[in-house]
Amino acid sequence: MHVSAYVVTCSDSRDATKDESGRVLRDALESAGHSIAGYTVVKDDPEAIRGALEAARAAGARAVLFNGGTGIGRRDSTVETLQALFEKELPGFGELFRMLSYRQIGSAAMMSRATAGTYQGMILFALPGSPQAVRLAMDALILPELGHAVRELTR
């Protein structure tokens, strides 16, 4: 099943010209046959993140992939913003991502708060801002299950 996806980069330091992780996400989705309903870069700010999510919903996205704002920094607010909206959280996504990440980068993986959940008929993923982390999440977890996950939302 091919899915309409929306990519959101949450960053106080990157814009579209410097957003390698956002490009990696879009390229991976398109290479797998999914369509891109939209893409934006927003500040790591709850209001901006919620606004991007509303734009994704209005664009008809069934999956929204956020990157950035999942660490432990003072300004990292993506996880809290999305978790407050989740109808159902998918804790296994974050657990598996950290396990796979640990194999690549070691103990620093514990500082990732990557998560996923559902919201208004969409599946949301919150990924770290690192291109390497985005590739890992896409290849090992998201792309193999994206169509299945969206299909489950309609059951």
C-alpha positions in Angstrom: 0.0 0.0 0.0 1.4 3.4 -1.0 0.9 6.2 1.5 0.6 10.0 1.3 3.3 11.3 3.6 4.2 14.7 5.0 7.7 15.6 6.2 8.4 18.1 9.0 11.8 19.2 10.1 11.8 20.8 13.6 14.9 22.9 14.0 16.0 26.2 15.3 19.2 26.1 13.2 18.3 24.5 9.8 16.3 25.8 6.9 15.2 24.0 3.7 18.6 24.6 2.1 20.5 22.9 5.0 18.0 20.1 5.8 19.8 16.9 4.8 17.5 14.8 7.1 14.4 16.1 5.5 15.8 15.3 2.1 16.7 11.8 3.2 13.1 11.3 4.4 11.5 12.5 1.2 13.9 10.6 -1.0 13.3 7.3 0.9 9.6 7.7 0.8 9.5 8.4 -2.9 11.9 5.6 -3.7 9.5 3.2 -1.9 6.6 4.5 -4.0 5.0 6.7 -1.4 3.9 10.3 -2.3 4.9 13.5 -0.6 1.9 15.5 0.4 4.1 18.3 1.7 7.3 19.3 3.4 8.1 22.1 5.8 10.8 23.3 8.2 9.5 24.8 11.5 11.1 26.1 14.7 11.3 23.6 17.5 8.3 25.2 19.1 5.0 23.5 20.2 2.8 26.0 18.3 4.8 25.6 15.1 4.8 21.8 15.4 1.1 21.7 15.9 0.6 24.1 12.9 2.7 21.8 10.7 0.6 18.8 11.8 -2.6 20.6 10.9 -1.1 21.5 7.5 -0.3 17.8 7.0 -3.8 16.8 7.9 -5.3 19.4 5.6 -3.0 18.1 2.8 -4.5 14.6 3.2 -1.4 13.0 4.6 -1.8 9.6 6.3 1.7 9.6 7.7 3.7 12.5 9.1 7.4 12.1 9.7 9.0 14.6 12.1 12.7 14.9 12.4 14.5 16.9 15.1 13.7 18.0 18.6 13.8 14.4 20.1 16.9 14.8 22.2 17.3 16.1 25.7 18.2 19.7 24.9 16.4 22.6 26.5 14.6 23.5 23.2 13.7 19.9 22.2 9.9 19.9 22.3 8.8 17.6 19.5 8.2 14.6 21.6 6.1 16.4 24.3 4.1 18.2 21.7 3.2 15.1 19.8 2.7 12.8 22.8 0.1 15.2 24.1 -1.9 14.6 20.9 -1.4 10.9 20.5 -4.6 8.8 20.5 -2.5 5.7 20.7 1.2 5.6 21.3 3.4 2.9 19.7 6.1 2.4 22.3 7.7 -0.4 20.3 8.9 2.0 17.7 11.0 4.0 20.1 12.3 0.9 21.9 13.3 -0.8 18.6 14.8 2.4 17.2 17.0 2.8 20.3 18.1 -0.9 20.2 19.1 -0.6 16.6 20.7 2.8 17.2 22.7 1.4 20.1 24.2 -1.2 17.8 25.4 1.7 15.6 26.4 4.5 18.0 26.6 2.9 21.4 25.3 4.3 24.7 24.5 7.7 23.2 21.4 6.0 21.8 19.8 6.3 25.3 19.4 10.1 24.7 17.0 9.6 21.8 13.4 10.0 22.7 12.2 8.9 19.2 8.5 7.9 19.4 5.4 7.2 17.2 1.7 7.3 17.6 -1.6 7.9 16.0 -3.6 11.1 15.6 -6.8 11.7 13.6 -6.3 8.8 11.2 -2.6 9.5 10.7 0.5 7.8 12.0 3.1 10.1 13.3 6.8 9.4 13.7 9.2 11.6 15.7 12.9 10.9 14.7 16.2 12.4 15.6 17.6 15.1 13.3 20.7 13.1 12.3 20.7 11.9 8.7 22.2 8.6 9.9 19.4 8.1 12.4 16.8 9.0 9.8 18.2 6.4 7.4 18.2 3.7 10.1 14.6 4.4 11.2 13.4 4.5 7.6 15.2 1.4 6.4 14.8 -0.9 9.4 11.4 0.2 10.8 9.2 2.7 9.0 9.4 1.7 5.3 8.8 -2.1 6.0 5.6 -1.3 7.9 4.3 2.0 6.7 1.6 0.6 4.4 0.6 -2.0 7.0 0.4 0.6 9.8 -1.8 2.9 7.7 -4.1 0.0 6.7 -4.5 -0.9 10.4 -5.7 2.7 11.1 -8.7 2.0 8.9 -9.8 -1.2 10.5 
